[in-house]
Amino acid sequence: MAPAVGNAEKAQPSGYREKSMVSFEVENVDEAYQTFLTKGVAFINQPTDMPDWGMRVVHLRDPEENLIEFFTPLKPE
């Protein structure tokens, strides 16, 4: 997960980064992102399609630095 959230260059050894994540499926990642932004939530990245994963995702951290993902499955082509 470290490369997906822009954390690949962090000083910690790679075996200790992003070992766990809480993932929530939402109806629409972009709407969830905008809703949380208006409430002052800081995100790590912006909603992004991840075709290899089959989903559109966005990531943030909770106050204890736990990684959280919101995702919406991509529609089949």
mmJSON file of the N, C-alpha and C atoms, coordinates in Angstrom:
{"data_MODEL":{"atom_site":{
"group_PDB":["ATOM","ATOM","ATOM","ATOM","ATOM","ATOM","ATOM","ATOM","ATOM","ATOM","ATOM","ATOM","ATOM","ATOM","ATOM","ATOM","ATOM","ATOM","ATOM","ATOM","ATOM","ATOM","ATOM","ATOM","ATOM","ATOM","ATOM","ATOM","ATOM","ATOM","ATOM","ATOM","ATOM","ATOM","ATOM","ATOM","ATOM","ATOM","ATOM","ATOM","ATOM","ATOM","ATOM","ATOM","ATOM","ATOM","ATOM","ATOM","ATOM","ATOM","ATOM","ATOM","ATOM","ATOM","ATOM","ATOM","ATOM","ATOM","ATOM","ATOM","ATOM","ATOM","ATOM","ATOM","ATOM","ATOM","ATOM","ATOM","ATOM","ATOM","ATOM","ATOM","ATOM","ATOM","ATOM","ATOM","ATOM","ATOM","ATOM","ATOM","ATOM","ATOM","ATOM","ATOM","ATOM","ATOM","ATOM","ATOM","ATOM","ATOM","ATOM","ATOM","ATOM","ATOM","ATOM","ATOM","ATOM","ATOM","ATOM","ATOM","ATOM","ATOM","ATOM","ATOM","ATOM","ATOM","ATOM","ATOM","ATOM","ATOM","ATOM","ATOM","ATOM","ATOM","ATOM","ATOM","ATOM","ATOM","ATOM","ATOM","ATOM","ATOM","ATOM","ATOM","ATOM","ATOM","ATOM","ATOM","ATOM","ATOM","ATOM","ATOM","ATOM","ATOM","ATOM","ATOM","ATOM","ATOM","ATOM","ATOM","ATOM","ATOM","ATOM","ATOM","ATOM","ATOM","ATOM","ATOM","ATOM","ATOM","ATOM","ATOM","ATOM","ATOM","ATOM","ATOM","ATOM","ATOM","ATOM","ATOM","ATOM","ATOM","ATOM","ATOM","ATOM","ATOM","ATOM","ATOM","ATOM","ATOM","ATOM","ATOM","ATOM","ATOM","ATOM","ATOM","ATOM","ATOM","ATOM","ATOM","ATOM","ATOM","ATOM","ATOM","ATOM","ATOM","ATOM","ATOM","ATOM","ATOM","ATOM","ATOM","ATOM","ATOM","ATOM","ATOM","ATOM","ATOM","ATOM","ATOM","ATOM","ATOM","ATOM","ATOM","ATOM","ATOM","ATOM","ATOM","ATOM","ATOM","ATOM","ATOM","ATOM","ATOM","ATOM","ATOM","ATOM","ATOM","ATOM","ATOM","ATOM","ATOM","ATOM","ATOM","ATOM","ATOM","ATOM","ATOM","ATOM","ATOM","ATOM"],
"id":[1,2,3,4,5,6,7,8,9,10,11,12,13,14,15,16,17,18,19,20,21,22,23,24,25,26,27,28,29,30,31,32,33,34,35,36,37,38,39,40,41,42,43,44,45,46,47,48,49,50,51,52,53,54,55,56,57,58,59,60,61,62,63,64,65,66,67,68,69,70,71,72,73,74,75,76,77,78,79,80,81,82,83,84,85,86,87,88,89,90,91,92,93,94,95,96,97,98,99,100,101,102,103,104,105,106,107,108,109,110,111,112,113,114,115,116,117,118,119,120,121,122,123,124,125,126,127,128,129,130,131,132,133,134,135,136,137,138,139,140,141,142,143,144,145,146,147,148,149,150,151,152,153,154,155,156,157,158,159,160,161,162,163,164,165,166,167,168,169,170,171,172,173,174,175,176,177,178,179,180,181,182,183,184,185,186,187,188,189,190,191,192,193,194,195,196,197,198,199,200,201,202,203,204,205,206,207,208,209,210,211,212,213,214,215,216,217,218,219,220,221,222,223,224,225,226,227,228,229,230,231],
"type_symbol":["N","C","C","N","C","C","N","C","C","N","C","C","N","C","C","N","C","C","N","C","C","N","C","C","N","C","C","N","C","C","N","C","C","N","C","C","N","C","C","N","C","C","N","C","C","N","C","C","N","C","C","N","C","C","N","C","C","N","C","C","N","C","C","N","C","C","N","C","C","N","C","C","N","C","C","N","C","C","N","C","C","N","C","C","N","C","C","N","C","C","N","C","C","N","C","C","N","C","C","N","C","C","N","C","C","N","C","C","N","C","C","N","C","C","N","C","C","N","C","C","N","C","C","N","C","C","N","C","C","N","C","C","N","C","C","N","C","C","N","C","C","N","C","C","N","C","C","N","C","C","N","C","C","N","C","C","N","C","C","N","C","C","N","C","C","N","C","C","N","C","C","N","C","C","N","C","C","N","C","C","N","C","C","N","C","C","N","C","C","N","C","C","N","C","C","N","C","C","N","C","C","N","C","C","N","C","C","N","C","C","N","C","C","N","C","C","N","C","C","N","C","C","N","C","C","N","C","C","N","C","C"],
"label_atom_id":["N","CA","C","N","CA","C","N","CA","C","N","CA","C","N","CA","C","N","CA","C","N","CA","C","N","CA","C","N","CA","C","N","CA","C","N","CA","C","N","CA","C","N","CA","C","N","CA","C","N","CA","C","N","CA","C","N","CA","C","N","CA","C","N","CA","C","N","CA","C","N","CA","C","N","CA","C","N","CA","C","N","CA","C","N","CA","C","N","CA","C","N","CA","C","N","CA","C","N","CA","C","N","CA","C","N","CA","C","N","CA","C","N","CA","C","N","CA","C","N","CA","C","N","CA","C","N","CA","C","N","CA","C","N","CA","C","N","CA","C","N","CA","C","N","CA","C","N","CA","C","N","CA","C","N","CA","C","N","CA","C","N","CA","C","N","CA","C","N","CA","C","N","CA","C","N","CA","C","N","CA","C","N","CA","C","N","CA","C","N","CA","C","N","CA","C","N","CA","C","N","CA","C","N","CA","C","N","CA","C","N","CA","C","N","CA","C","N","CA","C","N","CA","C","N","CA","C","N","CA","C","N","CA","C","N","CA","C","N","CA","C","N","CA","C","N","CA","C","N","CA","C","N","CA","C","N","CA","C","N","CA","C","N","CA","C","N","CA","C"],
"label_alt_id":[null,null,null,null,null,null,null,null,null,null,null,null,null,null,null,null,null,null,null,null,null,null,null,null,null,null,null,null,null,null,null,null,null,null,null,null,null,null,null,null,null,null,null,null,null,null,null,null,null,null,null,null,null,null,null,null,null,null,null,null,null,null,null,null,null,null,null,null,null,null,null,null,null,null,null,null,null,null,null,null,null,null,null,null,null,null,null,null,null,null,null,null,null,null,null,null,null,null,null,null,null,null,null,null,null,null,null,null,null,null,null,null,null,null,null,null,null,null,null,null,null,null,null,null,null,null,null,null,null,null,null,null,null,null,null,null,null,null,null,null,null,null,null,null,null,null,null,null,null,null,null,null,null,null,null,null,null,null,null,null,null,null,null,null,null,null,null,null,null,null,null,null,null,null,null,null,null,null,null,null,null,null,null,null,null,null,null,null,null,null,null,null,null,null,null,null,null,null,null,null,null,null,null,null,null,null,null,null,null,null,null,null,null,null,null,null,null,null,null,null,null,null,null,null,null,null,null,null,null,null,null],
"label_comp_id":["MET","MET","MET","ALA","ALA","ALA","PRO","PRO","PRO","ALA","ALA","ALA","VAL","VAL","VAL","GLY","GLY","GLY","ASN","ASN","ASN","ALA","ALA","ALA","GLU","GLU","GLU","LYS","LYS","LYS","ALA","ALA","ALA","GLN","GLN","GLN","PRO","PRO","PRO","SER","SER","SER","GLY","GLY","GLY","TYR","TYR","TYR","ARG","ARG","ARG","GLU","GLU","GLU","LYS","LYS","LYS","SER","SER","SER","MET","MET","MET","VAL","VAL","VAL","SER","SER","SER","PHE","PHE","PHE","GLU","GLU","GLU","VAL","VAL","VAL","GLU","GLU","GLU","ASN","ASN","ASN","VAL","VAL","VAL","ASP","ASP","ASP","GLU","GLU","GLU","ALA","ALA","ALA","TYR","TYR","TYR","GLN","GLN","GLN","THR","THR","THR","PHE","PHE","PHE","LEU","LEU","LEU","THR","THR","THR","LYS","LYS","LYS","GLY","GLY","GLY","VAL","VAL","VAL","ALA","ALA","ALA","PHE","PHE","PHE","ILE","ILE","ILE","ASN","ASN","ASN","GLN","GLN","GLN","PRO","PRO","PRO","THR","THR","THR","ASP","ASP","ASP","MET","MET","MET","PRO","PRO","PRO","ASP","ASP","ASP","TRP","TRP","TRP","GLY","GLY","GLY","MET","MET","MET","ARG","ARG","ARG","VAL","VAL","VAL","VAL","VAL","VAL","HIS","HIS","HIS","LEU","LEU","LEU","ARG","ARG","ARG","ASP","ASP","ASP","PRO","PRO","PRO","GLU","GLU","GLU","GLU","GLU","GLU","ASN","ASN","ASN","LEU","LEU","LEU","ILE","ILE","ILE","GLU","GLU","GLU","PHE","PHE","PHE","PHE","PHE","PHE","THR","THR","THR","PRO","PRO","PRO","LEU","LEU","LEU","LYS","LYS","LYS","PRO","PRO","PRO","GLU","GLU","GLU"],
"label_asym_id":["A","A","A","A","A","A","A","A","A","A","A","A","A","A","A","A","A","A","A","A","A","A","A","A","A","A","A","A","A","A","A","A","A","A","A","A","A","A","A","A","A","A","A","A","A","A","A","A","A","A","A","A","A","A","A","A","A","A","A","A","A","A","A","A","A","A","A","A","A","A","A","A","A","A","A","A","A","A","A","A","A","A","A","A","A","A","A","A","A","A","A","A","A","A","A","A","A","A","A","A","A","A","A","A","A","A","A","A","A","A","A","A","A","A","A","A","A","A","A","A","A","A","A","A","A","A","A","A","A","A","A","A","A","A","A","A","A","A","A","A","A","A","A","A","A","A","A","A","A","A","A","A","A","A","A","A","A","A","A","A","A","A","A","A","A","A","A","A","A","A","A","A","A","A","A","A","A","A","A","A","A","A","A","A","A","A","A","A","A","A","A","A","A","A","A","A","A","A","A","A","A","A","A","A","A","A","A","A","A","A","A","A","A","A","A","A","A","A","A","A","A","A","A","A","A","A","A","A","A","A","A"],
"label_entity_id":["1","1","1","1","1","1","1","1","1","1","1","1","1","1","1","1","1","1","1","1","1","1","1","1","1","1","1","1","1","1","1","1","1","1","1","1","1","1","1","1","1","1","1","1","1","1","1","1","1","1","1","1","1","1","1","1","1","1","1","1","1","1","1","1","1","1","1","1","1","1","1","1","1","1","1","1","1","1","1","1","1","1","1","1","1","1","1","1","1","1","1","1","1","1","1","1","1","1","1","1","1","1","1","1","1","1","1","1","1","1","1","1","1","1","1","1","1","1","1","1","1","1","1","1","1","1","1","1","1","1","1","1","1","1","1","1","1","1","1","1","1","1","1","1","1","1","1","1","1","1","1","1","1","1","1","1","1","1","1","1","1","1","1","1","1","1","1","1","1","1","1","1","1","1","1","1","1","1","1","1","1","1","1","1","1","1","1","1","1","1","1","1","1","1","1","1","1","1","1","1","1","1","1","1","1","1","1","1","1","1","1","1","1","1","1","1","1","1","1","1","1","1","1","1","1","1","1","1","1","1","1"],
"label_seq_id":[1,1,1,2,2,2,3,3,3,4,4,4,5,5,5,6,6,6,7,7,7,8,8,8,9,9,9,10,10,10,11,11,11,12,12,12,13,13,13,14,14,14,15,15,15,16,16,16,17,17,17,18,18,18,19,19,19,20,20,20,21,21,21,22,22,22,23,23,23,24,24,24,25,25,25,26,26,26,27,27,27,28,28,28,29,29,29,30,30,30,31,31,31,32,32,32,33,33,33,34,34,34,35,35,35,36,36,36,37,37,37,38,38,38,39,39,39,40,40,40,41,41,41,42,42,42,43,43,43,44,44,44,45,45,45,46,46,46,47,47,47,48,48,48,49,49,49,50,50,50,51,51,51,52,52,52,53,53,53,54,54,54,55,55,55,56,56,56,57,57,57,58,58,58,59,59,59,60,60,60,61,61,61,62,62,62,63,63,63,64,64,64,65,65,65,66,66,66,67,67,67,68,68,68,69,69,69,70,70,70,71,71,71,72,72,72,73,73,73,74,74,74,75,75,75,76,76,76,77,77,77],
"pdbx_PDB_ins_code":[null,null,null,null,null,null,null,null,null,null,null,null,null,null,null,null,null,null,null,null,null,null,null,null,null,null,null,null,null,null,null,null,null,null,null,null,null,null,null,null,null,null,null,null,null,null,null,null,null,null,null,null,null,null,null,null,null,null,null,null,null,null,null,null,null,null,null,null,null,null,null,null,null,null,null,null,null,null,null,null,null,null,null,null,null,null,null,null,null,null,null,null,null,null,null,null,null,null,null,null,null,null,null,null,null,null,null,null,null,null,null,null,null,null,null,null,null,null,null,null,null,null,null,null,null,null,null,null,null,null,null,null,null,null,null,null,null,null,null,null,null,null,null,null,null,null,null,null,null,null,null,null,null,null,null,null,null,null,null,null,null,null,null,null,null,null,null,null,null,null,null,null,null,null,null,null,null,null,null,null,null,null,null,null,null,null,null,null,null,null,null,null,null,null,null,null,null,null,null,null,null,null,null,null,null,null,null,null,null,null,null,null,null,null,null,null,null,null,null,null,null,null,null,null,null,null,null,null,null,null,null],
"Cartn_x":[0.807,0.0,0.848,2.081,2.909,2.998,3.283,3.335,1.987,0.9,-0.426,-0.804,-0.253,-0.577,0.595,1.565,2.679,3.636,3.796,4.602,5.816,6.183,7.25,8.625,8.802,10.116,10.297,9.344,9.431,10.637,11.206,12.431,12.264,11.069,10.865,11.17,11.673,11.847,10.506,10.525,9.267,8.434,9.056,8.311,7.468,7.672,6.938,5.897,5.809,4.867,3.577,2.506,1.183,0.879,1.061,0.823,-0.664,-1.458,-2.895,-3.657,-4.907,-5.74,-7.191,-8.007,-9.44,-10.035,-10.83,-11.379,-12.902,-13.52,-14.972,-15.475,-16.43,-17.07,-18.126,-18.084,-19.066,-19.755,-20.937,-21.698,-20.987,-20.359,-19.674,-18.475,-17.273,-16.047,-15.943,-16.256,-16.107,-17.045,-18.268,-19.201,-18.754,-18.297,-17.804,-16.612,-15.705,-14.532,-14.953,-15.872,-16.32,-17.022,-17.836,-18.539,-17.559,-16.573,-15.595,-14.684,-14.355,-13.549,-14.245,-15.556,-16.299,-16.337,-16.076,-16.031,-14.616,-13.663,-12.294,-11.383,-11.817,-10.982,-9.875,-8.644,-7.492,-7.265,-7.166,-6.928,-5.472,-4.99,-3.634,-3.561,-4.635,-4.67,-6.078,-6.287,-7.607,-8.173,-9.491,-10.068,-9.363,-9.015,-8.226,-8.744,-8.867,-9.206,-7.992,-8.214,-7.179,-7.689,-7.532,-8.094,-7.617,-6.357,-5.839,-6.519,-7.013,-7.718,-9.213,-9.691,-11.118,-11.934,-11.294,-12.026,-11.473,-12.274,-11.87,-11.677,-10.557,-10.199,-9.751,-9.806,-9.208,-8.775,-7.7,-7.13,-6.985,-7.095,-6.888,-6.335,-5.995,-5.532,-6.414,-6.661,-7.411,-6.443,-6.924,-6.038,-4.87,-4.978,-3.892,-3.006,-3.144,-2.338,-2.653,-3.808,-4.219,-4.681,-4.334,-4.707,-6.146,-6.927,-8.327,-8.524,-9.26,-9.568,-11.077,-11.553,-12.924,-12.821,-13.689,-13.634,-15.02,-15.085,-16.267,-15.793,-16.409,-16.015,-16.193,-15.251,-15.366,-16.382,-17.113,-18.086,-17.33,-17.758,-17.108,-17.228,-16.186,-16.191,-16.911],
"Cartn_y":[-1.2,0.0,1.261,1.183,2.391,3.153,2.514,3.273,3.888,3.218,3.713,4.983,5.182,6.377,7.345,7.177,8.115,8.033,6.85,6.666,5.773,5.55,4.613,5.112,6.407,6.964,7.248,6.879,7.135,6.421,6.976,6.446,5.068,4.714,3.408,2.295,1.166,0.033,-0.354,-0.749,-1.02,-2.103,-3.017,-4.062,-3.552,-2.296,-1.737,-0.708,-0.405,0.609,-0.007,0.651,0.313,-1.182,-1.733,-3.156,-3.479,-2.488,-2.727,-1.495,-1.747,-0.675,-1.072,-0.092,-0.313,0.201,-0.634,-0.292,-0.313,0.754,0.88,1.043,0.203,0.398,1.483,2.464,3.542,3.552,4.138,4.168,4.964,6.079,6.938,7.584,7.164,7.67,9.188,9.715,11.157,11.962,11.49,12.179,12.08,10.904,10.746,11.66,11.72,12.585,14.038,14.518,15.909,16.183,15.249,15.416,15.55,14.672,14.721,15.944,16.36,17.58,18.784,18.894,20.039,20.017,18.851,18.729,18.899,19.223,19.487,18.275,17.143,15.943,16.102,15.794,15.854,14.468,14.414,13.16,13.063,11.844,11.58,11.805,11.432,11.556,11.937,12.032,12.319,11.027,10.962,9.749,9.366,8.095,7.586,6.226,6.033,4.706,3.8,2.604,1.581,0.367,0.386,-0.698,-2.086,-2.211,-3.531,-4.036,-3.124,-3.493,-3.625,-3.072,-3.111,-2.117,-1.037,-0.074,1.343,2.304,3.705,3.938,4.55,4.645,6.052,6.306,7.493,7.092,7.722,7.327,8.513,8.215,9.189,8.468,9.237,8.657,9.165,8.296,8.739,9.44,9.981,10.716,9.893,8.564,7.707,7.221,7.82,7.521,6.174,5.585,4.364,4.718,3.894,4.118,3.662,4.528,4.242,4.435,3.521,3.597,3.597,4.486,4.426,3.932,3.008,2.513,2.279,2.366,2.011,1.094,-0.075,-0.954,-0.249,-0.476,0.053,-0.787,-0.131,-0.853,-1.63,-2.861,-3.646,-2.929,-3.061,-2.43,-3.28],
"Cartn_z":[0.0,0.0,0.0,0.478,0.577,-0.739,-1.864,-3.121,-3.505,-3.223,-3.603,-2.861,-1.675,-0.88,-0.812,-1.721,-1.794,-0.625,-0.073,1.129,0.871,-0.369,-0.701,-0.276,-0.119,0.21,1.696,2.525,3.956,4.559,5.601,6.196,6.839,7.254,7.874,6.878,7.355,6.442,5.82,4.572,3.864,4.532,5.238,5.928,7.077,7.504,8.629,8.202,6.918,6.447,5.975,6.315,5.781,5.877,7.061,7.262,7.417,7.74,7.849,7.374,7.011,6.514,6.757,7.036,7.132,5.831,5.182,3.872,3.941,3.423,3.425,1.995,1.614,0.322,0.468,-0.414,-0.419,-1.774,-1.823,-3.072,-4.155,-3.762,-4.726,-4.041,-4.407,-3.776,-3.905,-5.072,-5.285,-4.387,-4.22,-3.331,-1.877,-1.465,-0.09,0.155,-0.808,-0.723,-0.534,-1.367,-1.273,0.056,0.514,1.787,2.944,2.977,4.067,3.957,2.739,2.569,3.18,2.969,3.517,5.043,5.624,7.087,7.638,6.749,7.179,7.239,6.7,6.706,5.661,6.056,5.146,4.547,3.231,2.527,2.093,1.933,1.456,-0.046,-0.742,-2.192,-2.622,-3.909,-4.46,-5.038,-5.239,-5.822,-7.123,-7.206,-8.323,-8.755,-10.065,-10.578,-10.454,-9.944,-9.849,-10.625,-11.956,-12.779,-12.378,-11.994,-11.596,-10.329,-9.497,-8.271,-8.503,-9.634,-9.935,-9.138,-8.712,-7.895,-8.034,-7.616,-7.504,-6.014,-5.627,-4.212,-3.83,-2.532,-1.934,-0.522,-0.023,1.266,2.214,3.49,4.551,5.766,6.787,8.059,9.18,10.142,11.316,12.273,13.388,14.302,14.861,14.816,15.302,14.161,12.974,11.792,11.141,11.452,10.773,9.364,8.405,7.018,6.778,6.139,5.824,4.334,3.739,2.311,2.12,1.253,0.752,-0.678,-1.086,-2.451,-3.017,-4.332,-5.093,-6.218,-6.377,-7.474,-8.821,-9.714,-11.077,-11.84,-12.711,-13.524,-14.596,-14.873,-15.923,-17.269,-18.056,-19.385,-20.393],
"occupancy":[1.0,1.0,1.0,1.0,1.0,1.0,1.0,1.0,1.0,1.0,1.0,1.0,1.0,1.0,1.0,1.0,1.0,1.0,1.0,1.0,1.0,1.0,1.0,1.0,1.0,1.0,1.0,1.0,1.0,1.0,1.0,1.0,1.0,1.0,1.0,1.0,1.0,1.0,1.0,1.0,1.0,1.0,1.0,1.0,1.0,1.0,1.0,1.0,1.0,1.0,1.0,1.0,1.0,1.0,1.0,1.0,1.0,1.0,1.0,1.0,1.0,1.0,1.0,1.0,1.0,1.0,1.0,1.0,1.0,1.0,1.0,1.0,1.0,1.0,1.0,1.0,1.0,1.0,1.0,1.0,1.0,1.0,1.0,1.0,1.0,1.0,1.0,1.0,1.0,1.0,1.0,1.0,1.0,1.0,1.0,1.0,1.0,1.0,1.0,1.0,1.0,1.0,1.0,1.0,1.0,1.0,1.0,1.0,1.0,1.0,1.0,1.0,1.0,1.0,1.0,1.0,1.0,1.0,1.0,1.0,1.0,1.0,1.0,1.0,1.0,1.0,1.0,1.0,1.0,1.0,1.0,1.0,1.0,1.0,1.0,1.0,1.0,1.0,1.0,1.0,1.0,1.0,1.0,1.0,1.0,1.0,1.0,1.0,1.0,1.0,1.0,1.0,1.0,1.0,1.0,1.0,1.0,1.0,1.0,1.0,1.0,1.0,1.0,1.0,1.0,1.0,1.0,1.0,1.0,1.0,1.0,1.0,1.0,1.0,1.0,1.0,1.0,1.0,1.0,1.0,1.0,1.0,1.0,1.0,1.0,1.0,1.0,1.0,1.0,1.0,1.0,1.0,1.0,1.0,1.0,1.0,1.0,1.0,1.0,1.0,1.0,1.0,1.0,1.0,1.0,1.0,1.0,1.0,1.0,1.0,1.0,1.0,1.0,1.0,1.0,1.0,1.0,1.0,1.0,1.0,1.0,1.0,1.0,1.0,1.0,1.0,1.0,1.0,1.0,1.0,1.0],
"B_iso_or_equiv":[0.0,0.0,0.0,0.0,0.0,0.0,0.0,0.0,0.0,0.0,0.0,0.0,0.0,0.0,0.0,0.0,0.0,0.0,0.0,0.0,0.0,0.0,0.0,0.0,0.0,0.0,0.0,0.0,0.0,0.0,0.0,0.0,0.0,0.0,0.0,0.0,0.0,0.0,0.0,0.0,0.0,0.0,0.0,0.0,0.0,0.0,0.0,0.0,0.0,0.0,0.0,0.0,0.0,0.0,0.0,0.0,0.0,0.0,0.0,0.0,0.0,0.0,0.0,0.0,0.0,0.0,0.0,0.0,0.0,0.0,0.0,0.0,0.0,0.0,0.0,0.0,0.0,0.0,0.0,0.0,0.0,0.0,0.0,0.0,0.0,0.0,0.0,0.0,0.0,0.0,0.0,0.0,0.0,0.0,0.0,0.0,0.0,0.0,0.0,0.0,0.0,0.0,0.0,0.0,0.0,0.0,0.0,0.0,0.0,0.0,0.0,0.0,0.0,0.0,0.0,0.0,0.0,0.0,0.0,0.0,0.0,0.0,0.0,0.0,0.0,0.0,0.0,0.0,0.0,0.0,0.0,0.0,0.0,0.0,0.0,0.0,0.0,0.0,0.0,0.0,0.0,0.0,0.0,0.0,0.0,0.0,0.0,0.0,0.0,0.0,0.0,0.0,0.0,0.0,0.0,0.0,0.0,0.0,0.0,0.0,0.0,0.0,0.0,0.0,0.0,0.0,0.0,0.0,0.0,0.0,0.0,0.0,0.0,0.0,0.0,0.0,0.0,0.0,0.0,0.0,0.0,0.0,0.0,0.0,0.0,0.0,0.0,0.0,0.0,0.0,0.0,0.0,0.0,0.0,0.0,0.0,0.0,0.0,0.0,0.0,0.0,0.0,0.0,0.0,0.0,0.0,0.0,0.0,0.0,0.0,0.0,0.0,0.0,0.0,0.0,0.0,0.0,0.0,0.0,0.0,0.0,0.0,0.0,0.0,0.0,0.0,0.0,0.0,0.0,0.0,0.0],
"pdbx_formal_charge":[null,null,null,null,null,null,null,null,null,null,null,null,null,null,null,null,null,null,null,null,null,null,null,null,null,null,null,null,null,null,null,null,null,null,null,null,null,null,null,null,null,null,null,null,null,null,null,null,null,null,null,null,null,null,null,null,null,null,null,null,null,null,null,null,null,null,null,null,null,null,null,null,null,null,null,null,null,null,null,null,null,null,null,null,null,null,null,null,null,null,null,null,null,null,null,null,null,null,null,null,null,null,null,null,null,null,null,null,null,null,null,null,null,null,null,null,null,null,null,null,null,null,null,null,null,null,null,null,null,null,null,null,null,null,null,null,null,null,null,null,null,null,null,null,null,null,null,null,null,null,null,null,null,null,null,null,null,null,null,null,null,null,null,null,null,null,null,null,null,null,null,null,null,null,null,null,null,null,null,null,null,null,null,null,null,null,null,null,null,null,null,null,null,null,null,null,null,null,null,null,null,null,null,null,null,null,null,null,null,null,null,null,null,null,null,null,null,null,null,null,null,null,null,null,null,null,null,null,null,null,null],
"auth_seq_id":[1,1,1,2,2,2,3,3,3,4,4,4,5,5,5,6,6,6,7,7,7,8,8,8,9,9,9,10,10,10,11,11,11,12,12,12,13,13,13,14,14,14,15,15,15,16,16,16,17,17,17,18,18,18,19,19,19,20,20,20,21,21,21,22,22,22,23,23,23,24,24,24,25,25,25,26,26,26,27,27,27,28,28,28,29,29,29,30,30,30,31,31,31,32,32,32,33,33,33,34,34,34,35,35,35,36,36,36,37,37,37,38,38,38,39,39,39,40,40,40,41,41,41,42,42,42,43,43,43,44,44,44,45,45,45,46,46,46,47,47,47,48,48,48,49,49,49,50,50,50,51,51,51,52,52,52,53,53,53,54,54,54,55,55,55,56,56,56,57,57,57,58,58,58,59,59,59,60,60,60,61,61,61,62,62,62,63,63,63,64,64,64,65,65,65,66,66,66,67,67,67,68,68,68,69,69,69,70,70,70,71,71,71,72,72,72,73,73,73,74,74,74,75,75,75,76,76,76,77,77,77],
"auth_comp_id":["MET","MET","MET","ALA","ALA","ALA","PRO","PRO","PRO","ALA","ALA","ALA","VAL","VAL","VAL","GLY","GLY","GLY","ASN","ASN","ASN","ALA","ALA","ALA","GLU","GLU","GLU","LYS","LYS","LYS","ALA","ALA","ALA","GLN","GLN","GLN","PRO","PRO","PRO","SER","SER","SER","GLY","GLY","GLY","TYR","TYR","TYR","ARG","ARG","ARG","GLU","GLU","GLU","LYS","LYS","LYS","SER","SER","SER","MET","MET","MET","VAL","VAL","VAL","SER","SER","SER","PHE","PHE","PHE","GLU","GLU","GLU","VAL","VAL","VAL","GLU","GLU","GLU","ASN","ASN","ASN","VAL","VAL","VAL","ASP","ASP","ASP","GLU","GLU","GLU","ALA","ALA","ALA","TYR","TYR","TYR","GLN","GLN","GLN","THR","THR","THR","PHE","PHE","PHE","LEU","LEU","LEU","THR","THR","THR","LYS","LYS","LYS","GLY","GLY","GLY","VAL","VAL","VAL","ALA","ALA","ALA","PHE","PHE","PHE","ILE","ILE","ILE","ASN","ASN","ASN","GLN","GLN","GLN","PRO","PRO","PRO","THR","THR","THR","ASP","ASP","ASP","MET","MET","MET","PRO","PRO","PRO","ASP","ASP","ASP","TRP","TRP","TRP","GLY","GLY","GLY","MET","MET","MET","ARG","ARG","ARG","VAL","VAL","VAL","VAL","VAL","VAL","HIS","HIS","HIS","LEU","LEU","LEU","ARG","ARG","ARG","ASP","ASP","ASP","PRO","PRO","PRO","GLU","GLU","GLU","GLU","GLU","GLU","ASN","ASN","ASN","LEU","LEU","LEU","ILE","ILE","ILE","GLU","GLU","GLU","PHE","PHE","PHE","PHE","PHE","PHE","THR","THR","THR","PRO","PRO","PRO","LEU","LEU","LEU","LYS","LYS","LYS","PRO","PRO","PRO","GLU","GLU","GLU"],
"auth_asym_id":["A","A","A","A","A","A","A","A","A","A","A","A","A","A","A","A","A","A","A","A","A","A","A","A","A","A","A","A","A","A","A","A","A","A","A","A","A","A","A","A","A","A","A","A","A","A","A","A","A","A","A","A","A","A","A","A","A","A","A","A","A","A","A","A","A","A","A","A","A","A","A","A","A","A","A","A","A","A","A","A","A","A","A","A","A","A","A","A","A","A","A","A","A","A","A","A","A","A","A","A","A","A","A","A","A","A","A","A","A","A","A","A","A","A","A","A","A","A","A","A","A","A","A","A","A","A","A","A","A","A","A","A","A","A","A","A","A","A","A","A","A","A","A","A","A","A","A","A","A","A","A","A","A","A","A","A","A","A","A","A","A","A","A","A","A","A","A","A","A","A","A","A","A","A","A","A","A","A","A","A","A","A","A","A","A","A","A","A","A","A","A","A","A","A","A","A","A","A","A","A","A","A","A","A","A","A","A","A","A","A","A","A","A","A","A","A","A","A","A","A","A","A","A","A","A","A","A","A","A","A","A"],
"auth_atom_id":["N","CA","C","N","CA","C","N","CA","C","N","CA","C","N","CA","C","N","CA","C","N","CA","C","N","CA","C","N","CA","C","N","CA","C","N","CA","C","N","CA","C","N","CA","C","N","CA","C","N","CA","C","N","CA","C","N","CA","C","N","CA","C","N","CA","C","N","CA","C","N","CA","C","N","CA","C","N","CA","C","N","CA","C","N","CA","C","N","CA","C","N","CA","C","N","CA","C","N","CA","C","N","CA","C","N","CA","C","N","CA","C","N","CA","C","N","CA","C","N","CA","C","N","CA","C","N","CA","C","N","CA","C","N","CA","C","N","CA","C","N","CA","C","N","CA","C","N","CA","C","N","CA","C","N","CA","C","N","CA","C","N","CA","C","N","CA","C","N","CA","C","N","CA","C","N","CA","C","N","CA","C","N","CA","C","N","CA","C","N","CA","C","N","CA","C","N","CA","C","N","CA","C","N","CA","C","N","CA","C","N","CA","C","N","CA","C","N","CA","C","N","CA","C","N","CA","C","N","CA","C","N","CA","C","N","CA","C","N","CA","C","N","CA","C","N","CA","C","N","CA","C","N","CA","C","N","CA","C","N","CA","C","N","CA","C","N","CA","C"],
"pdbx_PDB_model_num":[1,1,1,1,1,1,1,1,1,1,1,1,1,1,1,1,1,1,1,1,1,1,1,1,1,1,1,1,1,1,1,1,1,1,1,1,1,1,1,1,1,1,1,1,1,1,1,1,1,1,1,1,1,1,1,1,1,1,1,1,1,1,1,1,1,1,1,1,1,1,1,1,1,1,1,1,1,1,1,1,1,1,1,1,1,1,1,1,1,1,1,1,1,1,1,1,1,1,1,1,1,1,1,1,1,1,1,1,1,1,1,1,1,1,1,1,1,1,1,1,1,1,1,1,1,1,1,1,1,1,1,1,1,1,1,1,1,1,1,1,1,1,1,1,1,1,1,1,1,1,1,1,1,1,1,1,1,1,1,1,1,1,1,1,1,1,1,1,1,1,1,1,1,1,1,1,1,1,1,1,1,1,1,1,1,1,1,1,1,1,1,1,1,1,1,1,1,1,1,1,1,1,1,1,1,1,1,1,1,1,1,1,1,1,1,1,1,1,1,1,1,1,1,1,1,1,1,1,1,1,1]
}}}
